[in-house]
Each structure stands twice: as structure tokens, then as C-alpha cells.
Amino acid sequence: MRDSVQSIDRAFDILEALATQKDGLGVTEIARRIGLHKSTVHRLLTSMASRGYIEKNEATSSYRLGLKLVELCSLYLNSLELKTEAQPYLRRLAALTTQPVHLAIADDGEAVYIDKIESFNTIRMYSAIGKRVPLYCTAVGKVLLMDKEDWEIEELFKDKEFIPHTSNTLLTTDKLIAEIHQVREKGWAVDNEEHEEGIRCIAAPVYDYRNKIIAGVSTSGLKTIITPERDKEIAGYVVDTALNISRRMGYNQENKFADRDLP
């Protein structure tokens, strides 16, 4: 255990040593700066390079920070910007639907709530910022799968268990893919009591400047409030909200909803 902690500390020492060196450093110089033997540094560098956190310049045998580290930082910063830009639109959606509203992103085969707006006019649902929910039985999860090819969905779920949360839960990849085809055609998704008994949910995707789906917006409520007869009405509110947030994130495709002034 102690050796593992030391290795982690040493890896961070290497990252910090490389952080200000745009041209990189060689093994000898890194070892001198952090006070380790060259063989130890070389072993750590090899492991970190295999994960993409650092890169080796074969011409100079020097190392610099890798794209994986940049990617992680970008994801974190983007999530902060996304929450900031989305807040006023999420609040307006909650006011329109009088139901709780969530903003979620995909992470490691699940959807993660990164923001939530409560409603004072409905039951308090079991959800919180940071909570993880399945992609296959939630509306927000389905919209996060919208831009994936069928084979990508198959690959994502090949080793995952489909847990029957309710009697309506989709339990096979084939059924999920068929559902995603319908979601793509409509542009929004429904969770029809698939994750929680008595709760229905409608979600739409948020796009960024690359026209890639980066998040999902949803509103959830009792099946007696979000009834099938109201699906198109509520979906209009949710899609409108998602598109306005997308526009704030740099989405530049022609959209049928104009960005409206907030009340």
C-alpha cells in the first residue's frame, strides 16, 4: 500500500515538473529535479505514457504532458461552463413544467447528474447532483446514446448487465438499439416508468460547437402529471431548453427554435 502511494506521489511530481516545460525534459533531468533514480523515473514514465498522460518525443527522447491530461482538464472546464450557461434555461424549464429538471453527462457507461433544479409543486424525487443512473432505462441516458452507431452501443453494453429496475425496463441490447432509433427520429426520449415505478421522464440532447452531444436535459414527474397525452407538449419545452443551451455552447447548426429572451 505504501509503495502504491509513493508511486502516485512520484507520478504527480513528474507531471508538475513537466507542466512548465513546453519542449519537455529527458529522463536524466526529470530524475535530477524530483530526486529519484533514473530507472524509477523511466518505469513511471513508461506507465504514464501508455495511458496517454505524457508523450515521448522519439527524436529528442524527451517527455512532455500528453493529450489525455489535456482532455481531462477540458472535460472538467467544459462541465463548469456547461452548468453556468445552462442554469437560467433549466430554471425556466422547471417553471414551465412545475417538475424537477436535471442536467446530465455520460461517464463510463452511465449518466451522471451535474445539476438539478427542484420544483416546489411536486414530490421530492430520489436524485441528487453526482448521482449515477443507467443509460439504458433513463430518458437522459437514451439521448446521450443518440449519436452513437449501433455497433458502438453493442460494444458499450456487451459486458454490462441489464438490471430490471421495473417491469418496463429494457433488458436487451437489441431492444435498446430499436428504442434509440426512435429517439433519433423524434429528437427526444421518454423513460416510461423504466427506472422508477410511477415516474415518467422526457429528455433532449445538448450539443457543443462540434455538433456533438455533450449532455442531456430532462424533466421528471409522476405518471399522473407527465402523462403520455402530454409527451409532445412537454418534449417541446425540453427540446427548446436543450437547443438554447446548445447554442450557448457554440452549437451552430440551423435550429427551428429561436433563442428566446429569459423572463
N, C-alpha and C positions, 0 to 999 in steps of 0.2 A: 504493500500500500504506500509506504514511504517513498519507494523508488518511483512509483507512478506519479505521485505528487511532484517529486523533484523533476521528472521528465516534463511535466506540464509547465512548471515554472521556467525551466530552461527553454522550452519552446516559445514561451512568451518573451523571454529575454532575447531570443533570436529575432522575433517579429519586431520588437522595439528597436533593436539595433539596425534592422533593415529599413525601418519606417522613414528615415530621413535621407536614405541613400538611393537616389533615383537610378544610379548606374550600377547599384548592387555592391556586394562585398564577397571576397573569397573566403574559403573555409578558414585559412590561417588568420585573417583579420577578424573574422567573427569570433573565433576561439579566443583571440587576444582580448577583444572588447568585453566579452562576457565571462572570461576567466575559466574556460573549460578546455579539456584536451581535444585536439583536432579530431580524433576518432569518434569521440562522443558527439561533437558538433556534426560530423559527417553523417552519423547514424540518424540524428534528429532531422537534418536537412533532407535526407533521402525519404524519410517517412512523411514529412510535411509537403515535399514536392509531389509525392504520389497522390496526395489529397488535393493538390492544386493551390495550397495556401502560399507556397513560394514557387518561383520558377528559376531554372538554371539557364544561364547563357552559355551554350556549349563552346562558343568562340573564345570567351574570356574566362570560363569556369567560375564566374561569379554568380551570386544568387540575389534575387530581389523579390519583393512581395508579389504574390500570384493573384490571378483573376478571381479565384474562389473567395479570397478575403475581401476583395472589392465588391463582389456580388453580395456577400453577407451584409456589408455595410450599406450597400444601396438598397437592399430589401428592407432594412431597418429604417433608413431615412425615408423611403417611399411610404412605409406604413404610417410614419408620423405625419407626413404631408397628406396622405390619403384621409386620415382621421380628421385633420384640421379642415380640409376642403369639404369633407362630407357632412360635417356636423350640422350646418344650417338646413341642409336638404333632408337629413334624417329627422330633424325635429319637425320640419313641415310635414313629412310623411306620417309621422306619429300623430300629428294633429289631424290630418285628413282621415286617417283610418281609425283613430282612437285606440290603436293597438300597439303593443311593443314592436320596436324596429331594431334590426340587427345589421351590422356590417361585418363581413367575414372574409377571410382569405384562406387559400389552400396551403396546407403544410403537412408533408409526409403522409399523404393519402387521407387526410382528414380536413374538415373545415374548422377554422378557429375564429371565434368571435373576437374582434378587436374593438368593437364599440357597440353600445346598446342604449337605446332611448326608451325609458319606461313610459307606460301610459297609466294615468290615474283612473281611467274609466274601465279597467278590466282586471282580471285576475293576475296575480304576480306569477309569472312563469318561471320554471326552473332553468334559468340561463344566466350566464354572467360573462363579463369580459375575460377572455382567456380560456373559456370552456371549449373543449373539442367535441365535435359531433361528426357522425359518419357522412361521407359524400353520397352514399347510395340510397339513403332514406330521408334526406332533408332537401327542401327546395333550394336552399342556398348551396348545398353540395352539388346538386344537379347542374345549376348554372355554372359552377366552377369547372364542370366537366364538358361544357358545351363546345369549346374549341379544340377538344382532343379528338383524334381519329379513333375509330372503333378499336383498332389494334392497340392503341395506347391505353384505352380503358381496360381491354382484356389483360394487358401486361400489368397494369396498376393493381388489378384485383385478383390476379392468378393465385396468389398465396394468401389472400385475405379471406377471413370467414364472414359470411353474411349472417348477422345476428338478427333473429326475428323479434324486433322490439314490439311490434304489434301484429295483428293478423293481416295488415295491409302492406307490410314491409316487403320490398322486392328482394328475392333471395337468390337470384342467379345473375350472372354477368349478361346473359342474352336478354333477359327482361330489362335490365338496367340500360343496355345499349338501345333497345327499342324505345324506351322512355326518353332517352337523350335525343333520339331522332325527332320525337315530337316536340321536345323542348326547343331544339334548334329552329324548327318551323315556326313556333309561336314567338320565340324570343323571351320567354319566361317559363318558370317552373312552378309546380304545385307539389306540396307534401300533403297528401290526403290521409291524415292520421297514420302515417307510416313510421314516425319516430315516437310520437306520444299519442296515446288514446285520447280522443276528444279534441285534439289540436290540429288545425289546418294552417298551412303556411304558403305564401306566394313570394317568389324571389325573381330578381332580374340581375344580369351581369353588369359589372363596371369595367370599362376598357381604359387603357392608357394611351400615350402618344404613339405607341407602336400598333395600335388597334388590337392589343392582346388583352384577354380577360385577366384582371388582377384581383378582383374581389366580387362579392355578391351582396346585394341589398335585399332584405326580406322583412315582411311583416307577418306576425303570427297571432292566432287567437282561437277562441273556442269555435267548434264547428257550427254552433248556432249563430255565430256572428259572421265569420268568414265562410259563408255558405257557397256551394257550387254555383248558385244563381248569381252571386256577386263576384265571381272569379275575374271576369273581364273588366269590371269596374275597378276593382282593387288592383289588378295587374296593370291597368293604365297608370295609376298613381305610382306604383313601384317602378315600372319601366321608365316613366318620366323622371323619377328621382335618380335612378341609376344612370340615365343618359346625361342628366345635368351634372352629376358628379364626374362622369367620364369626361365631359367637356372641360371640367376644371383640371383634370389630369392630363389634358393635351389631346384628347380624342378628336380627330379632325375629319372623320367621315361625315357625309351629309346625313343628318338625323331628321326625323319627322317631327320631333318636339323641339320647340324653341326654348332657350334658357330664360326662364321667367324671373321677374323681379320678386325677391322674397318679401313677404308682408312685414 
